[in-house]
Amino acid sequence: MQLGDWIKETRTWLGKISELPGIETYVLAGEVLHRPKSWMISHPEALLTTNEISQLDDLRSRVLKGEPLPYVIGHWEFFGLDFLVTPSVLIPRPETELLVEQALKGLDQRNDTAWIADVGTGSGCIAVSLAKHHKNARIIATDRSWQALKIAAANANRHGVDSNITLIQTDLLQPFRNCFDLVCANLPYIPTAQLGGLSVSQHEPLSALDGGTDGLFWIKNLLRLSQQVIRPRGRILLEIESDQGNSAMNWINELLPFTEAVLLKDLAGKDRLISIQF
Ligand SMILES: C[S@@+](CC[C@H](N)C(=O)[O-])C[C@H]1O[C@@H](n2cnc3c(N)ncnc32)[C@H](O)[C@@H]1O
């Protein structure tokens, strides 16, 4: 079988279940053939070996059965870095890059060591991206899930930042007192009642998605802890669901009236991030 024929066939099949069948087809093919997209486009006549066809068909059938592409190939890009992902961790989302951008903007002005927490680190995508881009960052990354911490450790190692990141299994930031200049958190924020209707909940860990009755359970718990963990003039960056902006801001203004909280939008123009300056 020629590469061009496999591409054409796969594009058609994926077109029935995916919004981006072309991109997904090339991602699958690139995974097996270890060739860039430009090569695959310019070599439709390349003959596939039996082994390659069997690997390609196997990956394709997993995607057709509904398994998310990042889990099928075992890695995914975030903030220009490649992260290992397994079903134990949330697949890093592009909207979370806003949190990393804002964190780095705030860190730009300082040369001393910045003590940072990444709460609910999952794959470690936030912690590793910060460590890669800010050499003075010392990061404590926490998660309740031991399985997730193992993936975060592999990613820290993969990107050569293990010495900047300490991984701890704990609830939020329970053991810490007065030690962080910056707290970053992308905690579960989907209201429990909505989870059943979402396809993400069939594949990604519920512990990474379930935000309790109003979706703000973990975020509120973290904010209650915030005064004990944050240093004077510290900052918190919280990713939120796009429809939680107003309720989260009202709650923050009541609980932390002496802080300055700002709501920021993602590239799609949706409320996505709250920055709280102490
Ligand atoms: C939405 S995922 C985010 C993962 C990663 N930070 C990202 O942005 O892709 C939330 C993560 O928080 C963890 N988590 C949930 N509740 C937690 C808690 N109370 N304390 C620490 N981690 C928690 C979950 O296990 C999951 O890995």
The ligand as an SDF file (V2000), in Angstrom:
LIG
                    3D

 27 29  0  0  0  0  0  0  0  0999 V2000
   -7.4660   19.9390   35.4720 C   0  0  0  0  0  0  0  0  0  0  0  0
   -6.1300   18.8510   35.9010 S   0  0  0  0  0  0  0  0  0  0  0  0
   -4.7720   19.9140   35.4540 C   0  0  0  0  0  0  0  0  0  0  0  0
   -3.4930   19.2070   35.1600 C   0  0  0  0  0  0  0  0  0  0  0  0
   -2.3700   20.1250   34.6430 C   0  0  0  0  0  0  0  0  0  0  0  0
   -2.0030   21.1190   35.6490 N   0  0  0  0  0  0  0  0  0  0  0  0
   -2.7770   20.8180   33.3690 C   0  0  0  0  0  0  0  0  0  0  0  0
   -2.9630   22.0390   33.3910 O   0  0  0  0  0  0  0  0  0  0  0  0
   -2.9050   20.1520   32.3350 O   0  0  0  0  0  0  0  0  0  0  0  0
   -6.2100   18.9370   37.6530 C   0  0  0  0  0  0  0  0  0  0  0  0
   -5.2010   18.1230   38.4250 C   0  0  0  0  0  0  0  0  0  0  0  0
   -5.3990   18.4240   39.8070 O   0  0  0  0  0  0  0  0  0  0  0  0
   -5.2950   17.2450   40.5720 C   0  0  0  0  0  0  0  0  0  0  0  0
   -6.0720   17.4770   41.8000 N   0  0  0  0  0  0  0  0  0  0  0  0
   -7.4120   17.4320   41.9610 C   0  0  0  0  0  0  0  0  0  0  0  0
   -7.7460   17.7590   43.2180 N   0  0  0  0  0  0  0  0  0  0  0  0
   -6.5830   18.0360   43.8680 C   0  0  0  0  0  0  0  0  0  0  0  0
   -6.2710   18.4190   45.1970 C   0  0  0  0  0  0  0  0  0  0  0  0
   -7.2080   18.5990   46.1110 N   0  0  0  0  0  0  0  0  0  0  0  0
   -4.9720   18.5880   45.5340 N   0  0  0  0  0  0  0  0  0  0  0  0
   -3.9910   18.3990   44.6000 C   0  0  0  0  0  0  0  0  0  0  0  0
   -4.2390   18.0300   43.3230 N   0  0  0  0  0  0  0  0  0  0  0  0
   -5.5190   17.8510   42.9570 C   0  0  0  0  0  0  0  0  0  0  0  0
   -5.8250   16.1510   39.6670 C   0  0  0  0  0  0  0  0  0  0  0  0
   -5.3260   14.8870   40.0720 O   0  0  0  0  0  0  0  0  0  0  0  0
   -5.3190   16.6190   38.3160 C   0  0  0  0  0  0  0  0  0  0  0  0
   -4.0530   16.0750   38.0290 O   0  0  0  0  0  0  0  0  0  0  0  0
  1  2  1  0
  2  3  1  0
  2 10  1  0
  3  4  1  0
  4  5  1  0
  5  6  1  0
  5  7  1  0
  7  8  2  0
  7  9  1  0
 10 11  1  0
 11 12  1  0
 11 26  1  0
 12 13  1  0
 13 14  1  0
 13 24  1  0
 14 15  1  0
 14 23  1  0
 15 16  2  0
 16 17  1  0
 17 18  1  0
 17 23  2  0
 18 19  1  0
 18 20  2  0
 20 21  1  0
 21 22  2  0
 22 23  1  0
 24 25  1  0
 24 26  1  0
 26 27  1  0
M  CHG  2   2   1   9  -1
M  END
$$$$
